[in-house]
Amino acid sequence: MSTVITVTLGFLVASILLLAKTYVSTKDLKNAHSTSTKIDQILAEKQIMLRESRKLLLKSNRLLMQNQKELVKQQIMLLEVQRMIHQSRKLEEENRKSYHGCNDCDGCTSGNLLDGERDENVAETDFFVNGPAVLFVLYKKQCEEKKEAWVLSHNIVYLGEETIREQMPNTQ
């Protein structure tokens, strides 16, 4: 009987040890499962953040493309404005070369002054014509008495100082 008790006690101790080992393994398994669940949650959050980042990247790429298109449009407009300025300067230079004032006045210089430059022969009434900002001035000293017709490069005809005052466009 003592052998039966010893064997029973051995089985009892072995089953207690096995039960303790199973409990520890189950606890470790629960911890591992909990850790695995946490890792899965973190991975799911990272995937969501990655999708949102991709969406934001695509949106920023679209905005960048729109900005580049606008920049190209602005560069085209700038080139057009530069072309127009160049063309205007070229026409202004051609107008200066072709403008000669009245042919009947001896020694009459063309009244072609820029930016309000003054000359002792300049009439008190200065006037602008539509077009390039060239100030055409009637020279009183030599041309006022003759009342000659002045044909400017803009195909505008002025006859002497009084007629100029009557026909001058309102530039104000």
Backbone torsions as a table, in degrees:
resi	resn	phi	psi	omega
1	MET	NA	-33.8	177.8
2	SER	-65.0	-29.3	175.5
3	THR	-68.9	-39.1	179.3
4	VAL	-65.3	-40.8	-179.8
5	ILE	-67.0	-41.0	-179.0
6	THR	-66.1	-42.7	179.2
7	VAL	-66.4	-41.9	179.4
8	THR	-64.6	-44.0	177.2
9	LEU	-62.6	-37.4	179.0
10	GLY	-63.9	-43.7	177.8
11	PHE	-65.8	-37.5	179.5
12	LEU	-64.6	-46.0	179.4
13	VAL	-64.0	-43.2	-179.4
14	ALA	-63.4	-42.0	178.8
15	SER	-68.5	-34.5	176.3
16	ILE	-65.2	-44.2	178.8
17	LEU	-63.7	-42.6	178.1
18	LEU	-64.4	-39.9	177.6
19	LEU	-64.9	-42.6	178.4
20	ALA	-63.6	-42.1	179.2
21	LYS	-64.8	-40.0	178.0
22	THR	-65.0	-39.8	178.5
23	TYR	-62.8	-46.4	179.3
24	VAL	-62.3	-42.3	179.5
25	SER	-64.7	-40.1	178.7
26	THR	-65.2	-41.7	178.4
27	LYS	-63.6	-44.0	177.3
28	ASP	-63.3	-38.2	178.8
29	LEU	-65.2	-41.1	177.0
30	LYS	-64.0	-43.4	177.9
31	ASN	-62.1	-42.7	179.1
32	ALA	-64.2	-41.9	178.1
33	HIS	-63.6	-41.7	178.2
34	SER	-62.5	-44.0	178.1
35	THR	-63.9	-41.9	178.4
36	SER	-63.1	-40.6	177.6
37	THR	-63.5	-41.8	178.3
38	LYS	-63.4	-41.8	179.2
39	ILE	-64.1	-41.7	178.0
40	ASP	-62.1	-40.2	177.9
41	GLN	-63.9	-44.9	179.2
42	ILE	-62.0	-44.1	178.2
43	LEU	-61.6	-40.7	178.4
44	ALA	-64.0	-41.9	177.9
45	GLU	-63.1	-42.1	179.5
46	LYS	-64.8	-38.3	177.6
47	GLN	-65.0	-39.6	177.2
48	ILE	-63.6	-44.8	179.0
49	MET	-63.2	-38.0	178.7
50	LEU	-64.6	-42.5	177.1
51	ARG	-62.3	-43.8	179.0
52	GLU	-64.3	-39.3	177.4
53	SER	-62.7	-41.1	178.0
54	ARG	-63.7	-42.2	178.3
55	LYS	-61.6	-45.1	179.3
56	LEU	-64.5	-37.7	177.9
57	LEU	-64.2	-43.4	177.4
58	LEU	-62.7	-42.2	179.3
59	LYS	-64.1	-43.3	179.1
60	SER	-66.5	-34.4	176.0
61	ASN	-64.9	-40.2	176.6
62	ARG	-62.4	-45.3	178.8
63	LEU	-62.7	-39.8	177.8
64	LEU	-62.2	-42.0	178.1
65	MET	-64.3	-40.9	177.3
66	GLN	-63.3	-42.5	178.7
67	ASN	-63.5	-38.9	177.8
68	GLN	-65.5	-39.4	177.1
69	LYS	-62.4	-44.4	178.8
70	GLU	-63.0	-40.3	178.7
71	LEU	-62.8	-41.4	177.8
72	VAL	-63.4	-42.5	177.8
73	LYS	-60.6	-44.5	179.6
74	GLN	-64.8	-38.0	177.5
75	GLN	-65.7	-38.4	176.9
76	ILE	-63.8	-43.6	178.3
77	MET	-62.8	-40.6	178.6
78	LEU	-63.0	-43.5	177.2
79	LEU	-62.5	-38.6	178.2
80	GLU	-64.9	-43.1	178.2
81	VAL	-64.0	-42.0	177.9
82	GLN	-62.6	-40.1	177.9
83	ARG	-63.0	-42.7	179.9
84	MET	-65.4	-40.5	178.1
85	ILE	-62.7	-44.7	179.0
86	HIS	-61.4	-43.9	179.1
87	GLN	-64.0	-41.3	178.7
88	SER	-63.0	-42.9	178.4
89	ARG	-64.5	-39.7	178.8
90	LYS	-63.7	-45.4	178.0
91	LEU	-64.3	-39.7	179.0
92	GLU	-62.7	-42.0	178.1
93	GLU	-65.4	-41.6	177.1
94	GLU	-63.0	-40.3	178.9
95	ASN	-64.0	-39.9	178.5
96	ARG	-64.0	-39.3	-179.0
97	LYS	-70.4	-36.5	-175.5
98	SER	-86.6	-18.2	-177.6
99	TYR	-77.8	129.6	-176.9
100	HIS	-135.2	2.9	178.4
101	GLY	73.2	-158.5	-178.9
102	CYS	-84.3	139.0	-175.4
103	ASN	-80.4	-17.7	-174.1
104	ASP	-84.8	-18.0	-177.2
105	CYS	-80.9	131.8	177.8
106	ASP	-79.8	122.8	176.1
107	GLY	70.8	14.4	-179.3
108	CYS	-75.9	121.8	177.3
109	THR	-87.4	149.5	-179.6
110	SER	-66.8	139.4	-178.3
111	GLY	-83.4	67.3	-172.0
112	ASN	-118.2	78.1	-177.4
113	LEU	-108.9	145.1	-179.4
114	LEU	-104.3	147.2	171.3
115	ASP	51.0	42.1	173.8
116	GLY	69.9	24.0	175.1
117	GLU	-60.8	147.3	-176.6
118	ARG	-114.2	152.2	175.8
119	ASP	-136.4	154.4	-178.8
120	GLU	-67.3	-19.3	-178.6
121	ASN	-91.9	0.6	-172.7
122	VAL	-75.9	136.4	176.7
123	ALA	-66.8	160.6	-179.8
124	GLU	-69.6	-28.2	-178.9
125	THR	-97.0	109.5	175.1
126	ASP	-98.4	156.3	179.4
127	PHE	-148.5	155.3	177.0
128	PHE	-108.5	152.4	170.6
129	VAL	-113.4	156.8	178.3
130	ASN	-67.0	140.1	-178.0
131	GLY	128.0	-150.3	179.0
132	PRO	-60.0	152.6	-174.6
133	ALA	-78.2	65.9	177.2
134	VAL	-106.7	129.4	-178.6
135	LEU	-90.1	111.2	176.6
136	PHE	-94.1	126.9	-173.6
137	VAL	-121.6	137.6	174.6
138	LEU	-81.2	126.2	177.8
139	TYR	-88.1	110.0	-176.4
140	LYS	-65.8	-46.6	-166.1
141	LYS	-54.4	-41.8	-173.5
142	GLN	-108.6	-23.6	-172.1
143	CYS	-109.3	-14.7	-173.1
144	GLU	-65.2	-41.2	-176.4
145	GLU	-65.7	-36.2	-174.0
146	LYS	-79.9	-19.9	-179.2
147	LYS	51.4	43.7	-178.9
148	GLU	-75.0	156.1	177.0
149	ALA	-80.6	135.5	176.2
150	TRP	-111.2	122.6	177.3
151	VAL	-106.5	113.4	-178.9
152	LEU	-86.8	168.0	-177.4
153	SER	-65.8	-14.8	179.5
154	HIS	-91.4	14.3	-179.9
155	ASN	59.7	36.5	176.1
156	ILE	-110.6	127.3	-176.9
157	VAL	-104.2	129.0	175.9
158	TYR	-123.2	136.7	179.3
159	LEU	-113.4	103.2	175.9
160	GLY	60.1	-179.8	-173.6
161	GLU	-72.3	-43.9	-178.7
162	GLU	-64.1	-44.5	179.9
163	THR	-64.8	-34.1	178.1
164	ILE	-61.4	-44.7	-179.9
165	ARG	-61.7	-34.9	-179.3
166	GLU	-75.8	-39.5	-173.2
167	GLN	-95.7	-4.9	-175.4
168	MET	-65.5	128.7	178.0
169	PRO	-66.7	149.4	179.0
170	ASN	-73.5	111.2	-175.7
171	THR	-101.6	6.5	-176.3
172	GLN	-90.9	NA	NA
